[in-house]
Amino acid sequence: MKKDTHPKNYRMVAFKDISTDDTFLVRSCADTKETIDIDGVEYPLYKLEISSKSHPFYTGKMKFVDSAGRIDKFKKKFAKFAKK
């Protein structure tokens, strides 16, 4: 087996679904700049817009997540074409 093929920073990372506010721990080497305290232990934090806790395929519910305000931008952009 080849040496040094796996990353050195493989550790426990907290992934947080920002649409449902759920957090779960997984071993990962994802780069993070934030940390979170879970049960008195500090973990690197990686924020997700969609995970299995919020994706319609896994939840069976259709829920639209608009994290960047795309709907408001669209409505504002095309408001001048609205029929009056």
N, C-alpha and C positions, 0 to 999 in steps of 0.2 A: 504494500500500500504506500502511496506517496505521502511524504511528510509535509506538514504545514499546508494542508488543503482546506482545513476547517478554520473559521475565524477564531481569534483569540478572545473576543469580547462576548462570547455566548453566555448569557445570564438570564435570570428571571426579569421579565419586563411586564409592567401593567399596561394593558390595552384598555382604553376608555372609549365607549361608544357615546359621542356627544349628543346624539339625538335621543337616546333613552337614558343616559347617565349611568349605564351599567359598566362595571369594571371587572376584568378577569386577568389572571396571571398566566403567562406562557413563557417558556424558555425561548429566547430570541436574541439576535444580534442587531436589531433595529437601532439606528442612531436616534438618540433623543437628547433634548436639552432641558426638559422639565422632569420633575420628580413628584411622587405622591407617597404619602404615608398610609400604609395599610396594616392595621393591627400592630402598630409600633415599629414597623420595619419600613424603611425608605426604599422605593423601587423607582427605576426610570419609567417615565410615563410617555406613552405613544397614543395620540388621539386619532380616532377613526370617525368618519362621517356615517358609515354604515357597517354593521357587523351582523352576525346571525341573530342577534337580539332585536334588530330593527328591520332586516331585509324581508320584504313581502314573501319571498319563496319559503323562508323558514317560519315566519310568524303566521302565514295564511291571511294576513290583513293587508289591505292596500293602504299605505301611509306615505304621503309625499313629504319628503324632507327638503326644505328650501333653506339651506344653510348660508347661501351667499346672496340671498335677496334677488334671485333671478326673476321671479315672477313680478316683483315690483319694478325692476328695471325694464322688463318687457312691456308692462302696462304703461309705464311712463314714456317709453320710446314711441309706442304706437298709439298713444292717446289722441294725437292730432288727426288720425284717420278714423276715429270713432264717429258713427252716424249720430247726428244731433236732431 
